[in-house]
């Protein structure tokens, strides 16, 4: 089985994490769920180039650089997970893909669900995205990410 490679970004600011409420369309993974920004690698593209491109395409923002956190492998998908500090104000970001975006506290992520002003209801986290974020939060518990 050929694995699908995607690159996703953990963007943090003041102890919170920028999350995307994925579009509520049936042909994507985790429709209508909270997750991380990112997407598929294009042919010949490195994961780092892909994550920077995806951020530009999805929120009109890309950090100067990103650092690799981990590679998360599920049945048919490999997620290359990068992290960087979000240096822009969320209100200055332009949401071009997804239903909503929001800076979420670790408590929201641990709860596995969060209210969206756009959908006007509480939406769950995509399971792998929640797991990845919780692993990241646990790994940096002794580091100040401000």
C-alpha positions in Angstrom: 0.0 0.0 0.0 1.3 3.4 -1.0 1.4 5.8 1.9 0.0 9.3 1.6 2.4 12.0 2.8 1.1 15.2 4.3 2.8 18.1 6.1 1.1 19.8 9.0 2.0 22.7 11.3 1.7 23.3 15.0 1.6 27.1 15.2 1.7 28.4 18.8 1.2 31.8 20.4 1.1 32.7 24.1 0.6 29.0 25.2 -2.2 28.4 22.7 -2.3 26.6 19.4 -3.8 27.6 16.1 -6.4 25.1 14.9 -8.5 24.8 11.8 -12.1 23.7 11.8 -12.0 21.5 8.7 -14.7 21.9 6.0 -17.8 19.8 6.6 -17.6 17.9 3.3 -17.8 14.2 3.2 -14.8 13.4 0.8 -12.1 14.6 3.2 -10.7 13.0 6.4 -12.3 14.3 9.6 -14.9 16.6 8.0 -16.2 19.2 10.4 -13.5 18.4 13.0 -10.8 20.6 14.5 -7.3 19.9 13.3 -4.0 21.4 12.2 -3.3 23.3 9.0 -1.4 21.6 6.2 -1.9 19.2 3.4 -0.5 16.7 0.8 3.1 16.9 -0.5 3.3 17.6 -4.2 5.5 15.4 -6.4 9.2 16.2 -5.7 8.3 18.5 -2.8 10.0 18.1 0.6 7.8 18.1 3.7 9.2 21.4 4.9 8.5 23.2 1.5 5.0 21.6 1.5 4.1 22.8 5.0 5.2 26.4 4.2 3.2 26.3 0.9 0.1 24.9 2.6 0.2 27.6 5.2 0.4 30.3 2.6 -2.5 28.7 0.7 -4.7 28.1 3.7 -4.1 31.2 5.9 -1.9 33.6 3.8 0.9 33.2 6.4 4.1 31.3 6.6 6.7 31.5 9.3 10.3 32.3 8.4 11.2 28.7 9.4 9.7 25.6 10.9 11.2 22.8 12.9 10.3 19.1 12.6 8.5 17.7 15.6 7.8 14.2 14.5 6.5 11.9 11.8 3.1 10.4 12.7 2.2 7.2 10.9 -1.3 5.9 10.6 -2.6 3.0 8.4 -2.2 4.7 5.0 -0.9 8.2 5.9 2.4 9.7 7.1 2.1 13.1 8.7 5.2 15.2 8.8 4.6 17.5 11.8 6.4 20.8 12.0 6.1 23.6 14.6 6.8 27.3 14.7 5.7 30.3 16.7 2.8 32.3 15.2 4.1 35.8 14.8 1.0 37.3 13.4 -2.3 38.3 15.1 -5.0 35.8 14.3 -7.3 38.6 13.1 -4.7 39.4 10.4 -4.7 35.8 9.0 -6.9 35.1 6.0 -8.8 31.8 6.2 -8.8 30.4 2.7 -9.4 26.8 3.5 -11.6 25.4 6.3 -14.6 26.6 8.1 -13.1 28.4 11.1 -9.8 28.9 12.9 -9.0 29.6 16.5 -6.2 29.7 19.0 -7.0 26.9 21.4 -5.7 26.3 24.9 -4.3 23.0 26.0 -7.4 22.5 28.1 -9.6 22.7 24.9 -7.3 20.2 23.1 -7.4 17.8 26.1 -11.2 18.1 26.2 -11.3 16.9 22.6 -13.8 19.4 21.4 -14.3 23.1 21.1 -17.0 25.6 20.2 -16.9 27.3 16.8 -18.4 30.7 16.2 -18.8 29.8 12.5 -20.6 26.5 13.0 -22.3 27.8 16.1 -21.8 24.5 17.9 -19.2 22.3 19.6 -17.1 20.3 17.2 -14.8 17.4 18.0 -11.0 17.1 17.3 -9.7 14.8 14.6 -8.2 12.0 16.6 -4.7 12.1 15.1 -4.6 15.9 15.4 -5.5 15.8 19.0 -3.0 13.0 19.7 -0.2 14.9 17.9 -1.0 18.2 19.8 -1.1 16.5 23.2 2.2 14.8 22.5 3.7 18.2 21.5 2.2 19.8 24.6 3.6 17.0 26.9 7.0 17.2 25.2 7.4 21.0 25.8 5.8 21.1 29.2 9.1 22.4 30.6 9.7 24.9 27.8 8.2 28.3 27.7 6.7 28.8 24.2 6.0 32.5 24.5 
